[in-house]
Amino acid sequence: MGTKAKLSAPTPQARQDHRLKRAIFVRPAAERDLDEQAEYLASHGSLERALRFYRAAEATFELLASRPWIGKVNRFRSRFLTNVRTFPLKGFPKHLVFYLPIEHGVEIIRVLHGARDLESLLQE
């Protein structure tokens, strides 16, 4: 005779593993933005601040992937920027993440300081 399997509630890790994984696509321009800003923070601040910037970007991207509609829809003149949303980078509120919600996640377009000429930079 066979043995009976013992049933138990899934562990928190097992529940997390079964959740739909959210996709985060980072465009090359956004990767350059992150690297340039981190380099600036390291040379004009500290290496720790630059590393914190990278960690903040990762956390913000994960948040946006899990809740892609939380960002603000912007009104740009260019039709190519329709539906682009912005959200401040955690811990670096003057830096904005420009992204598009996509099926099962987000596409990160740029990460820019809010004081820059945003529309012209986004069209590059």
Biopython code that builds the backbone (N, CA, C, O; Angstrom):
import numpy as np
from Bio.PDB.StructureBuilder import StructureBuilder

atoms = [
    (1, "MET", "N", (0.839, -1.176, 0.000)),
    (1, "MET", "CA", (0.000, 0.000, 0.000)),
    (1, "MET", "C", (0.886, 1.243, 0.000)),
    (1, "MET", "O", (1.978, 1.248, 0.568)),
    (2, "GLY", "N", (0.388, 2.300, -0.654)),
    (2, "GLY", "CA", (1.128, 3.552, -0.728)),
    (2, "GLY", "C", (1.028, 4.343, 0.559)),
    (2, "GLY", "O", (0.161, 4.096, 1.396)),
    (3, "THR", "N", (1.926, 5.293, 0.701)),
    (3, "THR", "CA", (1.889, 6.158, 1.871)),
    (3, "THR", "C", (1.107, 7.407, 1.537)),
    (3, "THR", "O", (1.068, 7.842, 0.386)),
    (4, "LYS", "N", (0.497, 7.968, 2.527)),
    (4, "LYS", "CA", (-0.253, 9.206, 2.339)),
    (4, "LYS", "C", (0.687, 10.393, 2.459)),
    (4, "LYS", "O", (1.510, 10.460, 3.372)),
    (5, "ALA", "N", (0.556, 11.319, 1.535)),
    (5, "ALA", "CA", (1.378, 12.530, 1.594)),
    (5, "ALA", "C", (0.782, 13.477, 2.616)),
    (5, "ALA", "O", (-0.434, 13.650, 2.697)),
    (6, "LYS", "N", (1.644, 14.074, 3.380)),
    (6, "LYS", "CA", (1.212, 15.047, 4.375)),
    (6, "LYS", "C", (1.063, 16.399, 3.677)),
    (6, "LYS", "O", (2.005, 16.880, 3.047)),
    (7, "LEU", "N", (-0.105, 17.007, 3.786)),
    (7, "LEU", "CA", (-0.356, 18.305, 3.184)),
    (7, "LEU", "C", (-0.104, 19.400, 4.200)),
    (7, "LEU", "O", (-0.485, 19.284, 5.364)),
    (8, "SER", "N", (0.533, 20.448, 3.756)),
    (8, "SER", "CA", (0.756, 21.598, 4.630)),
    (8, "SER", "C", (0.676, 22.860, 3.792)),
    (8, "SER", "O", (0.776, 22.819, 2.566)),
    (9, "ALA", "N", (0.495, 23.970, 4.468)),
    (9, "ALA", "CA", (0.441, 25.260, 3.779)),
    (9, "ALA", "C", (1.796, 25.561, 3.173)),
    (9, "ALA", "O", (2.829, 25.243, 3.763)),
    (10, "PRO", "N", (1.799, 26.177, 1.989)),
    (10, "PRO", "CA", (3.092, 26.522, 1.394)),
    (10, "PRO", "C", (3.826, 27.547, 2.236)),
    (10, "PRO", "O", (3.211, 28.394, 2.884)),
    (11, "THR", "N", (5.127, 27.464, 2.218)),
    (11, "THR", "CA", (5.958, 28.430, 2.944)),
    (11, "THR", "C", (5.878, 29.782, 2.229)),
    (11, "THR", "O", (5.505, 29.839, 1.057)),
    (12, "PRO", "N", (6.223, 30.869, 2.923)),
    (12, "PRO", "CA", (6.231, 32.174, 2.239)),
    (12, "PRO", "C", (7.108, 32.175, 0.995)),
    (12, "PRO", "O", (6.757, 32.796, -0.008)),
    (13, "GLN", "N", (8.246, 31.486, 1.048)),
    (13, "GLN", "CA", (9.133, 31.432, -0.125)),
    (13, "GLN", "C", (8.446, 30.718, -1.275)),
    (13, "GLN", "O", (8.546, 31.157, -2.421)),
    (14, "ALA", "N", (7.750, 29.628, -0.992)),
    (14, "ALA", "CA", (7.055, 28.889, -2.046)),
    (14, "ALA", "C", (5.951, 29.741, -2.651)),
    (14, "ALA", "O", (5.744, 29.710, -3.864)),
    (15, "ARG", "N", (5.239, 30.501, -1.827)),
    (15, "ARG", "CA", (4.199, 31.392, -2.358)),
    (15, "ARG", "C", (4.822, 32.444, -3.255)),
    (15, "ARG", "O", (4.279, 32.758, -4.314)),
    (16, "GLN", "N", (5.964, 32.996, -2.838)),
    (16, "GLN", "CA", (6.632, 34.025, -3.626)),
    (16, "GLN", "C", (7.112, 33.445, -4.957)),
    (16, "GLN", "O", (6.999, 34.106, -5.989)),
    (17, "ASP", "N", (7.643, 32.224, -4.950)),
    (17, "ASP", "CA", (8.147, 31.610, -6.177)),
    (17, "ASP", "C", (7.039, 31.373, -7.192)),
    (17, "ASP", "O", (7.304, 31.337, -8.394)),
    (18, "HIS", "N", (5.804, 31.211, -6.732)),
    (18, "HIS", "CA", (4.703, 30.940, -7.645)),
    (18, "HIS", "C", (4.057, 32.212, -8.189)),
    (18, "HIS", "O", (3.244, 32.145, -9.111)),
    (19, "ARG", "N", (4.400, 33.345, -7.641)),
    (19, "ARG", "CA", (3.861, 34.595, -8.166)),
    (19, "ARG", "C", (4.420, 34.841, -9.555)),
    (19, "ARG", "O", (5.517, 34.400, -9.896)),
    (20, "LEU", "N", (3.644, 35.548, -10.333)),
    (20, "LEU", "CA", (4.099, 35.910, -11.665)),
    (20, "LEU", "C", (5.288, 36.858, -11.547)),
    (20, "LEU", "O", (5.210, 37.893, -10.883)),
    (21, "LYS", "N", (6.365, 36.498, -12.185)),
    (21, "LYS", "CA", (7.544, 37.365, -12.176)),
    (21, "LYS", "C", (7.289, 38.541, -13.101)),
    (21, "LYS", "O", (6.814, 38.364, -14.223)),
    (22, "ARG", "N", (7.600, 39.723, -12.640)),
    (22, "ARG", "CA", (7.403, 40.934, -13.420)),
    (22, "ARG", "C", (8.677, 41.261, -14.186)),
    (22, "ARG", "O", (9.783, 41.161, -13.655)),
    (23, "ALA", "N", (8.504, 41.648, -15.425)),
    (23, "ALA", "CA", (9.651, 41.955, -16.284)),
    (23, "ALA", "C", (10.064, 43.412, -16.120)),
    (23, "ALA", "O", (9.223, 44.302, -16.000)),
    (24, "ILE", "N", (11.366, 43.638, -16.116)),
    (24, "ILE", "CA", (11.941, 44.982, -16.099)),
    (24, "ILE", "C", (12.922, 45.047, -17.263)),
    (24, "ILE", "O", (13.971, 44.404, -17.247)),
    (25, "PHE", "N", (12.564, 45.831, -18.264)),
    (25, "PHE", "CA", (13.437, 46.032, -19.414)),
    (25, "PHE", "C", (14.043, 47.422, -19.294)),
    (25, "PHE", "O", (13.319, 48.416, -19.237)),
    (26, "VAL", "N", (15.354, 47.492, -19.256)),
    (26, "VAL", "CA", (16.056, 48.769, -19.117)),
    (26, "VAL", "C", (16.729, 49.078, -20.445)),
    (26, "VAL", "O", (17.607, 48.337, -20.888)),
    (27, "ARG", "N", (16.322, 50.166, -21.080)),
    (27, "ARG", "CA", (16.929, 50.565, -22.347)),
    (27, "ARG", "C", (18.384, 50.993, -22.122)),
    (27, "ARG", "O", (18.743, 51.434, -21.031)),
    (28, "PRO", "N", (19.209, 50.860, -23.152)),
    (28, "PRO", "CA", (20.618, 51.267, -23.031)),
    (28, "PRO", "C", (20.784, 52.722, -22.581)),
    (28, "PRO", "O", (21.695, 53.023, -21.810)),
    (29, "ALA", "N", (19.931, 53.617, -23.044)),
    (29, "ALA", "CA", (20.032, 55.029, -22.624)),
    (29, "ALA", "C", (19.819, 55.157, -21.120)),
    (29, "ALA", "O", (20.491, 55.960, -20.473)),
    (30, "ALA", "N", (18.906, 54.388, -20.556)),
    (30, "ALA", "CA", (18.662, 54.426, -19.111)),
    (30, "ALA", "C", (19.851, 53.850, -18.349)),
    (30, "ALA", "O", (20.209, 54.353, -17.284)),
    (31, "GLU", "N", (20.460, 52.801, -18.885)),
    (31, "GLU", "CA", (21.651, 52.245, -18.248)),
    (31, "GLU", "C", (22.783, 53.274, -18.236)),
    (31, "GLU", "O", (23.498, 53.410, -17.243)),
    (32, "ARG", "N", (22.939, 53.997, -19.355)),
    (32, "ARG", "CA", (23.956, 55.060, -19.399)),
    (32, "ARG", "C", (23.651, 56.150, -18.387)),
    (32, "ARG", "O", (24.549, 56.645, -17.705)),
    (33, "ASP", "N", (22.362, 56.526, -18.290)),
    (33, "ASP", "CA", (21.965, 57.544, -17.310)),
    (33, "ASP", "C", (22.384, 57.130, -15.907)),
    (33, "ASP", "O", (22.956, 57.925, -15.161)),
    (34, "LEU", "N", (22.097, 55.887, -15.554)),
    (34, "LEU", "CA", (22.429, 55.386, -14.213)),
    (34, "LEU", "C", (23.936, 55.416, -13.980)),
    (34, "LEU", "O", (24.401, 55.867, -12.933)),
    (35, "ASP", "N", (24.686, 54.938, -14.952)),
    (35, "ASP", "CA", (26.145, 54.908, -14.803)),
    (35, "ASP", "C", (26.731, 56.315, -14.695)),
    (35, "ASP", "O", (27.604, 56.563, -13.864)),
    (36, "GLU", "N", (26.253, 57.232, -15.532)),
    (36, "GLU", "CA", (26.769, 58.611, -15.496)),
    (36, "GLU", "C", (26.453, 59.285, -14.167)),
    (36, "GLU", "O", (27.298, 59.976, -13.597)),
    (37, "GLN", "N", (25.229, 59.080, -13.675)),
    (37, "GLN", "CA", (24.866, 59.713, -12.410)),
    (37, "GLN", "C", (25.626, 59.096, -11.243)),
    (37, "GLN", "O", (26.060, 59.808, -10.338)),
    (38, "ALA", "N", (25.789, 57.778, -11.259)),
    (38, "ALA", "CA", (26.548, 57.115, -10.193)),
    (38, "ALA", "C", (28.007, 57.571, -10.206)),
    (38, "ALA", "O", (28.606, 57.770, -9.150)),
    (39, "GLU", "N", (28.573, 57.736, -11.393)),
    (39, "GLU", "CA", (29.942, 58.226, -11.494)),
    (39, "GLU", "C", (30.053, 59.641, -10.923)),
    (39, "GLU", "O", (31.006, 59.960, -10.212)),
    (40, "TYR", "N", (29.075, 60.477, -11.240)),
    (40, "TYR", "CA", (29.060, 61.840, -10.705)),
    (40, "TYR", "C", (28.957, 61.808, -9.172)),
    (40, "TYR", "O", (29.685, 62.525, -8.486)),
    (41, "LEU", "N", (28.059, 60.980, -8.641)),
    (41, "LEU", "CA", (27.884, 60.897, -7.186)),
    (41, "LEU", "C", (29.147, 60.381, -6.503)),
    (41, "LEU", "O", (29.498, 60.833, -5.413)),
    (42, "ALA", "N", (29.828, 59.434, -7.145)),
    (42, "ALA", "CA", (31.056, 58.894, -6.555)),
    (42, "ALA", "C", (32.171, 59.934, -6.547)),
    (42, "ALA", "O", (32.929, 60.025, -5.581)),
    (43, "SER", "N", (32.275, 60.722, -7.623)),
    (43, "SER", "CA", (33.373, 61.695, -7.695)),
    (43, "SER", "C", (33.077, 62.988, -6.938)),
    (43, "SER", "O", (34.004, 63.664, -6.492)),
    (44, "HIS", "N", (31.801, 63.343, -6.788)),
    (44, "HIS", "CA", (31.446, 64.577, -6.084)),
    (44, "HIS", "C", (30.831, 64.317, -4.701)),
    (44, "HIS", "O", (30.485, 65.253, -3.980)),
    (45, "GLY", "N", (30.704, 63.077, -4.355)),
    (45, "GLY", "CA", (30.135, 62.708, -3.059)),
    (45, "GLY", "C", (30.957, 61.592, -2.460)),
    (45, "GLY", "O", (32.028, 61.816, -1.895)),
    (46, "SER", "N", (30.431, 60.372, -2.595)),
    (46, "SER", "CA", (31.155, 59.211, -2.071)),
    (46, "SER", "C", (30.742, 57.971, -2.853)),
    (46, "SER", "O", (29.691, 57.931, -3.493)),
    (47, "LEU", "N", (31.599, 56.967, -2.781)),
    (47, "LEU", "CA", (31.291, 55.693, -3.414)),
    (47, "LEU", "C", (30.028, 55.094, -2.811)),
    (47, "LEU", "O", (29.217, 54.505, -3.525)),
    (48, "GLU", "N", (29.860, 55.240, -1.509)),
    (48, "GLU", "CA", (28.669, 54.714, -0.837)),
    (48, "GLU", "C", (27.401, 55.354, -1.403)),
    (48, "GLU", "O", (26.399, 54.670, -1.615)),
    (49, "ARG", "N", (27.446, 56.647, -1.644)),
    (49, "ARG", "CA", (26.270, 57.333, -2.202)),
    (49, "ARG", "C", (25.965, 56.823, -3.611)),
    (49, "ARG", "O", (24.797, 56.658, -3.966)),
    (50, "ALA", "N", (26.987, 56.574, -4.408)),
    (50, "ALA", "CA", (26.799, 56.025, -5.753)),
    (50, "ALA", "C", (26.179, 54.630, -5.689)),
    (50, "ALA", "O", (25.282, 54.308, -6.468)),
    (51, "LEU", "N", (26.656, 53.810, -4.764)),
    (51, "LEU", "CA", (26.086, 52.469, -4.603)),
    (51, "LEU", "C", (24.647, 52.535, -4.121)),
    (51, "LEU", "O", (23.803, 51.743, -4.539)),
    (52, "ARG", "N", (24.375, 53.489, -3.235)),
    (52, "ARG", "CA", (22.998, 53.685, -2.761)),
    (52, "ARG", "C", (22.086, 54.085, -3.920)),
    (52, "ARG", "O", (20.927, 53.673, -3.978)),
    (53, "PHE", "N", (22.614, 54.887, -4.837)),
    (53, "PHE", "CA", (21.856, 55.298, -6.023)),
    (53, "PHE", "C", (21.478, 54.076, -6.862)),
    (53, "PHE", "O", (20.330, 53.945, -7.286)),
    (54, "TYR", "N", (22.440, 53.183, -7.102)),
    (54, "TYR", "CA", (22.145, 51.958, -7.857)),
    (54, "TYR", "C", (21.092, 51.099, -7.156)),
    (54, "TYR", "O", (20.181, 50.575, -7.797)),
    (55, "ARG", "N", (21.226, 50.960, -5.826)),
    (55, "ARG", "CA", (20.248, 50.157, -5.073)),
    (55, "ARG", "C", (18.864, 50.801, -5.120)),
    (55, "ARG", "O", (17.853, 50.106, -5.213)),
    (56, "ALA", "N", (18.825, 52.138, -5.056)),
    (56, "ALA", "CA", (17.548, 52.845, -5.127)),
    (56, "ALA", "C", (16.900, 52.644, -6.490)),
    (56, "ALA", "O", (15.683, 52.483, -6.581)),
    (57, "ALA", "N", (17.696, 52.652, -7.537)),
    (57, "ALA", "CA", (17.159, 52.423, -8.883)),
    (57, "ALA", "C", (16.564, 51.022, -8.982)),
    (57, "ALA", "O", (15.462, 50.846, -9.502)),
    (58, "GLU", "N", (17.286, 50.038, -8.488)),
    (58, "GLU", "CA", (16.790, 48.666, -8.527)),
    (58, "GLU", "C", (15.474, 48.530, -7.762)),
    (58, "GLU", "O", (14.529, 47.913, -8.253)),
    (59, "ALA", "N", (15.414, 49.105, -6.564)),
    (59, "ALA", "CA", (14.189, 49.031, -5.758)),
    (59, "ALA", "C", (13.034, 49.755, -6.447)),
    (59, "ALA", "O", (11.901, 49.274, -6.434)),
    (60, "THR", "N", (13.316, 50.897, -7.040)),
    (60, "THR", "CA", (12.272, 51.657, -7.723)),
    (60, "THR", "C", (11.768, 50.886, -8.945)),
    (60, "THR", "O", (10.563, 50.836, -9.187)),
    (61, "PHE", "N", (12.665, 50.295, -9.706)),
    (61, "PHE", "CA", (12.262, 49.522, -10.881)),
    (61, "PHE", "C", (11.383, 48.339, -10.475)),
    (61, "PHE", "O", (10.397, 48.038, -11.147)),
    (62, "GLU", "N", (11.736, 47.676, -9.388)),
    (62, "GLU", "CA", (10.934, 46.544, -8.910)),
    (62, "GLU", "C", (9.545, 47.005, -8.478)),
    (62, "GLU", "O", (8.548, 46.340, -8.757)),
    (63, "LEU", "N", (9.488, 48.153, -7.793)),
    (63, "LEU", "CA", (8.190, 48.708, -7.397)),
    (63, "LEU", "C", (7.346, 49.021, -8.628)),
    (63, "LEU", "O", (6.166, 48.675, -8.680)),
    (64, "LEU", "N", (7.944, 49.669, -9.609)),
    (64, "LEU", "CA", (7.210, 50.018, -10.820)),
    (64, "LEU", "C", (6.750, 48.779, -11.579)),
    (64, "LEU", "O", (5.657, 48.775, -12.146)),
    (65, "ALA", "N", (7.562, 47.734, -11.599)),
    (65, "ALA", "CA", (7.167, 46.502, -12.275)),
    (65, "ALA", "C", (5.967, 45.860, -11.595)),
    (65, "ALA", "O", (5.112, 45.271, -12.256)),
    (66, "SER", "N", (5.907, 45.976, -10.282)),
    (66, "SER", "CA", (4.786, 45.372, -9.554)),
    (66, "SER", "C", (3.532, 46.247, -9.580)),
    (66, "SER", "O", (2.419, 45.748, -9.415)),
    (67, "ARG", "N", (3.719, 47.557, -9.788)),
    (67, "ARG", "CA", (2.584, 48.499, -9.840)),
    (67, "ARG", "C", (2.828, 49.514, -10.963)),
    (67, "ARG", "O", (3.082, 50.687, -10.688)),
    (68, "PRO", "N", (2.754, 49.077, -12.207)),
    (68, "PRO", "CA", (3.153, 49.952, -13.316)),
    (68, "PRO", "C", (2.313, 51.204, -13.494)),
    (68, "PRO", "O", (2.737, 52.113, -14.208)),
    (69, "TRP", "N", (1.163, 51.290, -12.889)),
    (69, "TRP", "CA", (0.283, 52.444, -13.105)),
    (69, "TRP", "C", (0.451, 53.530, -12.059)),
    (69, "TRP", "O", (-0.290, 54.513, -12.088)),
    (70, "ILE", "N", (1.397, 53.394, -11.134)),
    (70, "ILE", "CA", (1.508, 54.389, -10.062)),
    (70, "ILE", "C", (2.193, 55.676, -10.491)),
    (70, "ILE", "O", (2.057, 56.699, -9.821)),
    (71, "GLY", "N", (2.918, 55.642, -11.582)),
    (71, "GLY", "CA", (3.609, 56.844, -12.036)),
    (71, "GLY", "C", (2.660, 57.855, -12.666)),
    (71, "GLY", "O", (1.535, 57.536, -13.051)),
    (72, "LYS", "N", (3.149, 59.069, -12.752)),
    (72, "LYS", "CA", (2.373, 60.166, -13.332)),
    (72, "LYS", "C", (2.503, 60.140, -14.861)),
    (72, "LYS", "O", (3.605, 60.007, -15.392)),
    (73, "VAL", "N", (1.367, 60.267, -15.562)),
    (73, "VAL", "CA", (1.396, 60.374, -17.016)),
    (73, "VAL", "C", (1.777, 61.802, -17.364)),
    (73, "VAL", "O", (1.208, 62.752, -16.827)),
    (74, "ASN", "N", (2.735, 61.952, -18.257)),
    (74, "ASN", "CA", (3.215, 63.276, -18.644)),
    (74, "ASN", "C", (2.619, 63.689, -19.978)),
    (74, "ASN", "O", (2.265, 62.850, -20.807)),
    (75, "ARG", "N", (2.517, 64.967, -20.164)),
    (75, "ARG", "CA", (2.032, 65.526, -21.418)),
    (75, "ARG", "C", (3.217, 66.151, -22.146)),
    (75, "ARG", "O", (3.645, 67.260, -21.827)),
    (76, "PHE", "N", (3.729, 65.436, -23.108)),
    (76, "PHE", "CA", (4.821, 65.936, -23.923)),
    (76, "PHE", "C", (4.285, 66.316, -25.296)),
    (76, "PHE", "O", (3.252, 65.806, -25.731)),
    (77, "ARG", "N", (4.982, 67.200, -25.968)),
    (77, "ARG", "CA", (4.570, 67.612, -27.310)),
    (77, "ARG", "C", (4.758, 66.496, -28.326)),
    (77, "ARG", "O", (3.962, 66.369, -29.256)),
    (78, "SER", "N", (5.778, 65.703, -28.168)),
    (78, "SER", "CA", (6.087, 64.651, -29.129)),
    (78, "SER", "C", (5.121, 63.478, -28.995)),
    (78, "SER", "O", (4.857, 62.996, -27.893)),
    (79, "ARG", "N", (4.604, 63.032, -30.125)),
    (79, "ARG", "CA", (3.699, 61.872, -30.108)),
    (79, "ARG", "C", (4.444, 60.597, -29.726)),
    (79, "ARG", "O", (3.827, 59.622, -29.296)),
    (80, "PHE", "N", (5.773, 60.597, -29.881)),
    (80, "PHE", "CA", (6.573, 59.434, -29.528)),
    (80, "PHE", "C", (6.653, 59.230, -28.016)),
    (80, "PHE", "O", (7.054, 58.165, -27.546)),
    (81, "LEU", "N", (6.272, 60.247, -27.267)),
    (81, "LEU", "CA", (6.349, 60.165, -25.805)),
    (81, "LEU", "C", (4.981, 59.951, -25.164)),
    (81, "LEU", "O", (4.839, 60.063, -23.946)),
    (82, "THR", "N", (3.979, 59.645, -25.978)),
    (82, "THR", "CA", (2.643, 59.376, -25.457)),
    (82, "THR", "C", (2.709, 58.184, -24.506)),
    (82, "THR", "O", (3.376, 57.189, -24.791)),
    (83, "ASN", "N", (2.027, 58.288, -23.400)),
    (83, "ASN", "CA", (1.920, 57.233, -22.376)),
    (83, "ASN", "C", (3.169, 57.042, -21.524)),
    (83, "ASN", "O", (3.206, 56.141, -20.685)),
    (84, "VAL", "N", (4.190, 57.868, -21.720)),
    (84, "VAL", "CA", (5.368, 57.772, -20.866)),
    (84, "VAL", "C", (4.990, 58.274, -19.475)),
    (84, "VAL", "O", (4.370, 59.328, -19.332)),
    (85, "ARG", "N", (5.368, 57.515, -18.463)),
    (85, "ARG", "CA", (5.077, 57.862, -17.068)),
    (85, "ARG", "C", (6.373, 58.199, -16.353)),
    (85, "ARG", "O", (7.458, 57.794, -16.769)),
    (86, "THR", "N", (6.234, 58.954, -15.261)),
    (86, "THR", "CA", (7.398, 59.270, -14.437)),
    (86, "THR", "C", (7.130, 58.892, -12.987)),
    (86, "THR", "O", (5.993, 58.878, -12.516)),
    (87, "PHE", "N", (8.217, 58.589, -12.310)),
    (87, "PHE", "CA", (8.145, 58.265, -10.889)),
    (87, "PHE", "C", (9.495, 58.636, -10.283)),
    (87, "PHE", "O", (10.536, 58.356, -10.878)),
    (88, "PRO", "N", (9.489, 59.267, -9.101)),
    (88, "PRO", "CA", (10.771, 59.658, -8.483)),
    (88, "PRO", "C", (11.547, 58.439, -7.998)),
    (88, "PRO", "O", (10.968, 57.455, -7.537)),
    (89, "LEU", "N", (12.856, 58.524, -8.112)),
    (89, "LEU", "CA", (13.732, 57.467, -7.641)),
    (89, "LEU", "C", (13.740, 57.488, -6.115)),
    (89, "LEU", "O", (13.943, 58.541, -5.510)),
    (90, "LYS", "N", (13.526, 56.350, -5.499)),
    (90, "LYS", "CA", (13.487, 56.254, -4.034)),
    (90, "LYS", "C", (14.762, 56.807, -3.420)),
    (90, "LYS", "O", (15.861, 56.360, -3.749)),
    (91, "GLY", "N", (14.617, 57.782, -2.525)),
    (91, "GLY", "CA", (15.771, 58.344, -1.843)),
    (91, "GLY", "C", (16.498, 59.415, -2.638)),
    (91, "GLY", "O", (17.386, 60.083, -2.107)),
    (92, "PHE", "N", (16.135, 59.588, -3.897)),
    (92, "PHE", "CA", (16.728, 60.595, -4.782)),
    (92, "PHE", "C", (15.574, 61.267, -5.537)),
    (92, "PHE", "O", (15.460, 61.108, -6.752)),
    (93, "PRO", "N", (14.721, 62.015, -4.830)),
    (93, "PRO", "CA", (13.470, 62.502, -5.415)),
    (93, "PRO", "C", (13.623, 63.462, -6.593)),
    (93, "PRO", "O", (12.665, 63.673, -7.337)),
    (94, "LYS", "N", (14.796, 64.042, -6.777)),
    (94, "LYS", "CA", (14.990, 64.930, -7.933)),
    (94, "LYS", "C", (15.310, 64.152, -9.204)),
    (94, "LYS", "O", (15.322, 64.718, -10.297)),
    (95, "HIS", "N", (15.567, 62.860, -9.061)),
    (95, "HIS", "CA", (15.819, 61.996, -10.215)),
    (95, "HIS", "C", (14.515, 61.286, -10.570)),
    (95, "HIS", "O", (13.847, 60.712, -9.710)),
    (96, "LEU", "N", (14.174, 61.338, -11.840)),
    (96, "LEU", "CA", (12.914, 60.762, -12.298)),
    (96, "LEU", "C", (13.158, 59.567, -13.202)),
    (96, "LEU", "O", (14.039, 59.585, -14.062)),
    (97, "VAL", "N", (12.358, 58.526, -12.990)),
    (97, "VAL", "CA", (12.377, 57.354, -13.853)),
    (97, "VAL", "C", (11.292, 57.566, -14.898)),
    (97, "VAL", "O", (10.127, 57.768, -14.554)),
    (98, "PHE", "N", (11.663, 57.521, -16.159)),
    (98, "PHE", "CA", (10.717, 57.621, -17.266)),
    (98, "PHE", "C", (10.518, 56.206, -17.790)),
    (98, "PHE", "O", (11.480, 55.528, -18.152)),
    (99, "TYR", "N", (9.266, 55.765, -17.829)),
    (99, "TYR", "CA", (9.016, 54.374, -18.175)),
    (99, "TYR", "C", (7.672, 54.205, -18.871)),
    (99, "TYR", "O", (6.823, 55.097, -18.862)),
    (100, "LEU", "N", (7.509, 53.037, -19.473)),
    (100, "LEU", "CA", (6.244, 52.637, -20.084)),
    (100, "LEU", "C", (5.776, 51.348, -19.426)),
    (100, "LEU", "O", (6.557, 50.406, -19.292)),
    (101, "PRO", "N", (4.516, 51.292, -19.014)),
    (101, "PRO", "CA", (3.983, 50.008, -18.565)),
    (101, "PRO", "C", (3.878, 49.068, -19.776)),
    (101, "PRO", "O", (3.405, 49.470, -20.839)),
    (102, "ILE", "N", (4.309, 47.854, -19.611)),
    (102, "ILE", "CA", (4.182, 46.841, -20.654)),
    (102, "ILE", "C", (3.526, 45.624, -20.034)),
    (102, "ILE", "O", (3.349, 45.554, -18.817)),
    (103, "GLU", "N", (3.168, 44.671, -20.867)),
    (103, "GLU", "CA", (2.543, 43.465, -20.342)),
    (103, "GLU", "C", (3.509, 42.779, -19.383)),
    (103, "GLU", "O", (4.640, 42.459, -19.751)),
    (104, "HIS", "N", (3.065, 42.559, -18.176)),
    (104, "HIS", "CA", (3.838, 41.868, -17.130)),
    (104, "HIS", "C", (5.067, 42.630, -16.659)),
    (104, "HIS", "O", (6.045, 42.009, -16.242)),
    (105, "GLY", "N", (5.046, 43.973, -16.714)),
    (105, "GLY", "CA", (6.182, 44.712, -16.190)),
    (105, "GLY", "C", (6.294, 46.122, -16.718)),
    (105, "GLY", "O", (5.295, 46.770, -17.031)),
    (106, "VAL", "N", (7.542, 46.593, -16.815)),
    (106, "VAL", "CA", (7.809, 47.960, -17.265)),
    (106, "VAL", "C", (9.037, 47.991, -18.165)),
    (106, "VAL", "O", (9.911, 47.127, -18.105)),
    (107, "GLU", "N", (9.064, 49.029, -19.003)),
    (107, "GLU", "CA", (10.232, 49.317, -19.826)),
    (107, "GLU", "C", (10.772, 50.656, -19.360)),
    (107, "GLU", "O", (10.098, 51.679, -19.481)),
    (108, "ILE", "N", (11.982, 50.652, -18.830)),
    (108, "ILE", "CA", (12.612, 51.864, -18.314)),
    (108, "ILE", "C", (13.292, 52.571, -19.492)),
    (108, "ILE", "O", (14.190, 52.025, -20.132)),
    (109, "ILE", "N", (12.840, 53.794, -19.758)),
    (109, "ILE", "CA", (13.340, 54.537, -20.907)),
    (109, "ILE", "C", (14.554, 55.371, -20.537)),
    (109, "ILE", "O", (15.587, 55.295, -21.201)),
    (110, "ARG", "N", (14.437, 56.161, -19.487)),
    (110, "ARG", "CA", (15.529, 57.039, -19.039)),
    (110, "ARG", "C", (15.416, 57.215, -17.531)),
    (110, "ARG", "O", (14.365, 56.961, -16.944)),
    (111, "VAL", "N", (16.511, 57.653, -16.909)),
    (111, "VAL", "CA", (16.550, 58.052, -15.502)),
    (111, "VAL", "C", (17.308, 59.378, -15.497)),
    (111, "VAL", "O", (18.523, 59.413, -15.692)),
    (112, "LEU", "N", (16.565, 60.479, -15.271)),
    (112, "LEU", "CA", (17.132, 61.814, -15.447)),
    (112, "LEU", "C", (16.871, 62.706, -14.249)),
    (112, "LEU", "O", (15.883, 62.539, -13.534)),
    (113, "HIS", "N", (17.771, 63.655, -14.040)),
    (113, "HIS", "CA", (17.557, 64.674, -13.016)),
    (113, "HIS", "C", (16.458, 65.606, -13.511)),
    (113, "HIS", "O", (16.471, 66.011, -14.673)),
    (114, "GLY", "N", (15.521, 65.948, -12.657)),
    (114, "GLY", "CA", (14.367, 66.749, -13.032)),
    (114, "GLY", "C", (14.671, 68.155, -13.494)),
    (114, "GLY", "O", (13.811, 68.798, -14.097)),
    (115, "ALA", "N", (15.875, 68.659, -13.229)),
    (115, "ALA", "CA", (16.221, 70.032, -13.620)),
    (115, "ALA", "C", (16.709, 70.115, -15.064)),
    (115, "ALA", "O", (16.981, 71.211, -15.553)),
    (116, "ARG", "N", (16.824, 69.000, -15.744)),
    (116, "ARG", "CA", (17.342, 69.003, -17.119)),
    (116, "ARG", "C", (16.214, 69.239, -18.124)),
    (116, "ARG", "O", (15.039, 69.202, -17.759)),
    (117, "ASP", "N", (16.565, 69.478, -19.376)),
    (117, "ASP", "CA", (15.585, 69.654, -20.453)),
    (117, "ASP", "C", (15.071, 68.262, -20.818)),
    (117, "ASP", "O", (15.593, 67.607, -21.720)),
    (118, "LEU", "N", (14.058, 67.836, -20.110)),
    (118, "LEU", "CA", (13.615, 66.451, -20.171)),
    (118, "LEU", "C", (13.100, 66.037, -21.540)),
    (118, "LEU", "O", (13.487, 64.988, -22.054)),
    (119, "GLU", "N", (12.238, 66.841, -22.134)),
    (119, "GLU", "CA", (11.649, 66.441, -23.402)),
    (119, "GLU", "C", (12.704, 66.247, -24.495)),
    (119, "GLU", "O", (12.640, 65.278, -25.252)),
    (120, "SER", "N", (13.662, 67.152, -24.580)),
    (120, "SER", "CA", (14.686, 66.991, -25.622)),
    (120, "SER", "C", (15.566, 65.772, -25.328)),
    (120, "SER", "O", (15.963, 65.069, -26.257)),
    (121, "LEU", "N", (15.877, 65.512, -24.064)),
    (121, "LEU", "CA", (16.675, 64.326, -23.725)),
    (121, "LEU", "C", (15.918, 63.025, -24.024)),
    (121, "LEU", "O", (16.518, 62.041, -24.456)),
    (122, "LEU", "N", (14.618, 63.027, -23.795)),
    (122, "LEU", "CA", (13.829, 61.828, -24.035)),
    (122, "LEU", "C", (13.703, 61.518, -25.519)),
    (122, "LEU", "O", (13.491, 60.366, -25.894)),
    (123, "GLN", "N", (13.829, 62.511, -26.347)),
    (123, "GLN", "CA", (13.704, 62.302, -27.785)),
    (123, "GLN", "C", (15.000, 61.826, -28.428)),
    (123, "GLN", "O", (15.011, 61.483, -29.610)),
    (124, "GLU", "N", (16.080, 61.800, -27.676)),
    (124, "GLU", "CA", (17.374, 61.345, -28.229)),
    (124, "GLU", "C", (17.342, 59.871, -28.544)),
    (124, "GLU", "O", (18.337, 59.318, -29.013)),
]
sb = StructureBuilder()
sb.init_structure("model")
sb.init_model(0)
sb.init_chain("A")
sb.init_seg("    ")
for serial, (resi, resn, name, xyz) in enumerate(atoms, 1):
    if name == "N":
        sb.init_residue(resn, " ", resi, " ")
    sb.init_atom(name, np.array(xyz, "f"), 0.0, 1.0, " ", f" {name:<3s}", serial, name[0])
structure = sb.get_structure()
